[in-house]
Structures are given as C-alpha cells and as structure tokens.
C-alpha cells in the first residue's frame, strides 16, 4: 500500500488526512514536528509528503529544502492557510508538487495525493533509451 507522510503540528489535521486517505487505500505516517517528519522520510520512504507551512520554530520552506536534499524526486504538497498564498507560490517555484489551502477539501486532497503517488511511481520506472544507429 502506498504511504503518505503528513507533517503538521495540528493533530486534528493529521487525523483528518489519515481518515481521508484511508478511504483511497493510502497508508498515512504522521509527524508533529519537522524533525519527526525528516526522520520518517529517512526510515519509511513515503511516496508523497504533505507539509504544513507553519511549523513550530521552523519554516515549511526550510523543511522543504531539507526534504529536497534527502530525495529530490519526492513529491511535496504544502498545506497552507489562505493568508499564505505568496509563500505557496514561492514553494511551487522551488519545485513543490502542489499546495492545498485550509480548511482542507478532502476529495481534492485524495485526488491530489493519488496523482502525486502515481507521479512518484512513474519517476521510479527505469527508462530504456533506444540505441542509436
């Protein structure tokens, strides 16, 4: 079963994501801090990460950069409050997969996570290049 990691200091958000993704057969790993999330990436190898912008004592963008240093191809979806749209745009420019605004639209969340998982799966398929004449 594919795994999604949600990094958010709000336990309610983590639980809502877990319940929603469970319905589309995605296993959810929860992390309440950036350090827990980075440790989960190292130990669990999730197919996608949901990352809150506003984590205690650290910026979501800083965590995103660290995730990129661990795995450049890991799709990261930011969770933002609507007042942070400029930060979401910056994250997209840095290579984030997408972003979702709070309150979370769960059907959109499910569809986006499934799309990210499929993208990750396709990135891991070796490409055979034709041999030149």
Secondary structure as UniProt FT lines:
FT   STRAND          3..7
FT   HELIX           11..22
FT   TURN            23..25
FT   STRAND          27..31
FT   HELIX           34..44
FT   STRAND          48..52
FT   STRAND          54..55
FT   TURN            56..57
FT   STRAND          58..59
FT   HELIX           60..70
FT   TURN            72..73
FT   STRAND          75..81
FT   HELIX           82..84
FT   HELIX           85..94
FT   STRAND          98..102
FT   HELIX           106..123
//
